[in-house]
Amino acid sequence: MTKQEYQDMYEAVGIAMEVHKTLGRGMAEPIYQEAFALEMRLRGQHIEKEKELRLYYKGWLMEKTYFADFYYKGIVIEFKSVEEITSNHRAQLMNYMRISKAERGLIFNFGEKQLHTERYLYLPEDDDFILLNQNNYQYFISE
């Protein structure tokens, strides 16, 4: 991941923080999604809402269609408004990252007192997901 790609993730987190600060916690996900999209627009950013994700199996397009909450500069973004993020929520994000071939993903939980954010990096060659944090993110940034 380049410095700019990390900066794009950082920017999305900042926008989510502004939405959480303005609206507070515990509202329905669609409220936060709409506010996030509006805040992006106010900042002059383009974001794809409800990004359709299609999956191929051995060259055949499968019927099942998935929709990521947002797709922004190669980042899959999922919103939750729950008591806490679970492994099922993380699995959903990771599946969407695999399907879309996006190497970066964010999950935001607006249901907690403080906005809960998780940043993920997908390493397709290892089929592995890395939870990025302040102690390891620099290791994954290239020039």
Wavefront OBJ file of the C-alpha trace (Angstrom):
o trace
v 0.000 0.000 0.000
v 1.308 3.425 -0.890
v 1.348 6.429 1.424
v -1.502 7.934 -0.614
v -3.580 4.763 -0.297
v -3.096 4.860 3.462
v -3.955 8.573 3.463
v -7.209 7.764 1.643
v -8.107 5.356 4.462
v -7.173 7.980 7.046
v -9.388 10.534 5.274
v -12.390 8.158 5.315
v -11.875 7.548 9.045
v -11.819 11.298 9.678
v -15.093 11.727 7.820
v -16.695 8.901 9.811
v -15.477 10.557 13.009
v -17.132 13.822 11.964
v -20.404 11.982 11.304
v -20.238 10.243 14.702
v -19.393 13.501 16.475
v -22.326 15.247 14.804
v -24.997 12.535 15.115
v -23.906 10.633 18.199
v -24.283 6.900 18.611
v -26.948 4.282 18.209
v -28.974 5.472 15.214
v -29.856 3.194 12.302
v -27.095 2.421 9.789
v -28.832 4.173 6.847
v -28.727 7.478 8.750
v -24.955 7.246 9.156
v -24.540 6.095 5.555
v -26.461 9.082 4.215
v -24.577 11.507 6.455
v -21.238 9.956 5.408
v -22.127 10.331 1.723
v -23.198 13.939 2.319
v -19.999 14.740 4.214
v -17.963 13.222 1.384
v -19.826 15.391 -1.119
v -19.308 18.494 1.063
v -15.576 17.773 0.934
v -15.619 17.348 -2.840
v -15.038 13.602 -2.767
v -16.748 11.023 -4.988
v -17.895 7.807 -3.318
v -19.836 4.835 -4.660
v -22.765 3.926 -2.412
v -24.105 0.363 -2.338
v -21.376 -0.833 -4.688
v -22.525 -3.942 -6.525
v -20.100 -6.846 -6.196
v -20.321 -9.794 -8.605
v -18.509 -13.081 -8.250
v -17.204 -15.423 -10.942
v -16.674 -19.142 -10.587
v -14.407 -20.733 -13.220
v -15.245 -17.929 -15.611
v -18.998 -18.096 -15.012
v -20.825 -15.148 -13.515
v -22.696 -16.329 -10.444
v -26.264 -15.179 -9.802
v -25.673 -14.013 -6.228
v -25.047 -10.292 -5.971
v -23.580 -8.509 -2.960
v -23.583 -4.832 -2.114
v -20.851 -3.106 -0.121
v -22.048 -0.043 1.786
v -19.401 2.116 0.106
v -16.466 1.879 -2.258
v -14.000 4.775 -2.072
v -10.682 4.950 -3.914
v -10.281 1.158 -3.831
v -11.471 0.799 -0.219
v -14.466 -1.326 0.759
v -16.291 0.417 3.614
v -18.896 -1.258 5.808
v -21.077 0.454 8.400
v -22.536 -1.063 11.551
v -24.557 0.370 14.398
v -24.374 -2.418 16.943
v -23.219 -2.982 20.513
v -19.913 -4.375 19.254
v -18.311 -5.665 16.056
v -18.415 -9.455 15.761
v -16.511 -12.004 13.703
v -19.532 -12.190 11.355
v -19.236 -8.459 10.632
v -15.523 -8.853 9.928
v -16.159 -11.877 7.706
v -18.648 -9.845 5.662
v -16.067 -7.106 5.056
v -13.381 -9.644 4.179
v -15.652 -11.456 1.735
v -16.456 -8.161 0.036
v -12.745 -7.352 -0.175
v -12.032 -10.727 -1.801
v -14.923 -10.449 -4.264
v -14.019 -6.891 -5.299
v -10.267 -7.616 -5.186
v -9.890 -4.555 -2.953
v -6.782 -4.718 -0.809
v -8.058 -2.181 1.734
v -11.162 -2.264 3.885
v -12.742 -0.301 6.721
v -15.464 -1.207 9.140
v -17.111 1.495 11.239
v -19.347 0.857 14.232
v -21.535 3.810 15.164
v -23.254 1.908 17.978
v -20.523 2.459 20.560
v -19.863 5.559 22.663
v -16.707 6.231 20.661
v -16.621 5.459 16.946
v -15.060 2.019 16.578
v -12.918 1.655 13.462
v -11.028 -1.311 12.082
v -8.674 -0.996 9.106
v -7.786 -4.081 7.111
v -5.230 -4.863 4.453
v -5.797 -7.893 2.221
v -2.733 -9.757 0.984
v -4.134 -11.798 -1.937
v -0.896 -13.730 -2.539
v -1.194 -15.138 1.018
v -5.012 -14.928 1.170
v -4.508 -13.196 4.501
v -6.028 -10.153 6.190
v -4.012 -7.845 8.417
v -5.660 -5.640 11.032
v -3.760 -2.373 10.719
v -2.983 -0.419 13.854
v -0.577 2.291 14.975
v 2.104 -0.315 15.696
v 2.148 -2.088 12.328
v 0.728 0.085 9.539
v 4.115 1.603 8.637
v 5.452 -1.866 7.843
v 2.917 -2.174 5.012
v 3.471 1.238 3.387
v 5.711 1.356 0.342
v 7.091 4.381 -1.425
l 1 2 3 4 5 6 7 8 9 10 11 12 13 14 15 16 17 18 19 20 21 22 23 24 25 26 27 28 29 30 31 32 33 34 35 36 37 38 39 40 41 42 43 44 45 46 47 48 49 50 51 52 53 54 55 56 57 58 59 60 61 62 63 64 65 66 67 68 69 70 71 72 73 74 75 76 77 78 79 80 81 82 83 84 85 86 87 88 89 90 91 92 93 94 95 96 97 98 99 100 101 102 103 104 105 106 107 108 109 110 111 112 113 114 115 116 117 118 119 120 121 122 123 124 125 126 127 128 129 130 131 132 133 134 135 136 137 138 139 140 141 142 143
